[in-house]
Amino acid sequence: MKFEWDSGKEKRNIKIHGINFDEAKEALEDEFGLDDFDDSHSNFSEYRYSRIGLSRNGVLFAVYTIRGEDGIYRIISARKAEKPEENLYWESRYE
């Protein structure tokens, strides 16, 4: 997987959520991660997705899009998963 992000957006994300995008990469690479299409923030020029996945510091909720023919994952935001999201993640792993 290849990743990219806006460094200014990453700085804002760290300030707001305390998560850098290198850690968000781990959640996106998690083989047990749960993806969902974000219909409310997608349009014809960009499809957005969310993923609940595990990182070195716990379960994260990350928002991303996939760009270009090479399928580069562009990270938009990441935060610590809320309790219902974290529960969903762990339940799906142990079903």
C-alpha positions in Angstrom: 0.0 0.0 0.0 1.2 3.5 -0.8 0.1 6.5 1.3 0.0 10.2 1.0 -1.4 13.1 3.1 -1.4 16.8 3.5 1.2 17.7 6.2 -0.8 20.7 7.3 -3.9 18.5 7.8 -1.8 16.0 9.7 -0.6 18.8 12.1 -4.2 19.9 12.7 -5.2 16.2 13.2 -2.4 15.8 15.8 -3.6 19.0 17.6 -7.2 17.9 17.6 -7.0 14.1 18.0 -3.4 13.4 19.1 -2.9 11.0 16.2 -0.3 11.3 13.5 -0.8 9.9 10.0 2.0 7.4 10.4 0.0 5.7 13.1 -3.1 6.0 10.9 -1.3 4.0 8.3 -1.1 1.1 10.7 -4.9 1.1 11.1 -5.3 1.1 7.3 -2.9 -1.8 6.9 -4.6 -3.9 9.6 -5.8 -7.1 7.9 -8.8 -7.3 10.3 -9.8 -3.6 9.7 -13.5 -2.8 8.9 -14.1 -0.5 5.9 -17.2 1.5 5.2 -18.2 3.7 2.2 -18.9 7.3 3.3 -21.8 8.3 1.1 -22.4 11.6 2.8 -18.9 12.9 2.1 -18.3 11.4 -1.3 -18.9 12.9 -4.7 -18.1 12.1 -8.3 -14.6 13.4 -8.0 -13.7 11.7 -4.7 -15.0 8.6 -2.9 -14.4 8.6 0.8 -14.1 5.6 3.1 -13.7 5.1 6.8 -11.9 2.3 8.5 -11.7 1.0 12.0 -8.4 -0.7 12.5 -5.7 -1.4 15.1 -2.6 0.7 15.5 0.3 0.5 18.0 -1.8 2.6 20.5 -5.2 1.0 20.1 -8.1 1.0 17.8 -8.5 4.0 15.4 -11.2 5.4 13.2 -9.5 6.7 10.0 -11.0 8.5 6.9 -9.3 8.1 3.6 -9.8 8.2 -0.2 -8.0 6.2 -2.9 -6.4 8.2 -5.7 -5.2 7.5 -9.1 -4.5 4.4 -11.1 -1.8 3.4 -8.6 -4.4 3.3 -5.8 -2.6 5.6 -3.4 -4.3 5.9 -0.1 -4.7 9.5 0.9 -5.3 9.9 4.6 -7.8 12.6 5.5 -8.2 12.2 9.3 -7.8 9.8 12.1 -8.9 9.6 15.7 -9.2 7.1 18.6 -12.2 4.9 18.0 -15.2 5.6 20.1 -16.3 2.8 22.4 -19.1 1.4 20.1 -16.6 1.4 17.1 -13.9 -0.3 19.2 -16.4 -2.9 20.3 -17.5 -3.5 16.7 -13.9 -4.0 15.8 -13.2 -6.6 18.5 -16.5 -8.4 18.0 -15.7 -8.8 14.3 -12.3 -10.3 15.0 -13.6 -12.9 17.3 -16.8 -14.1 15.6 
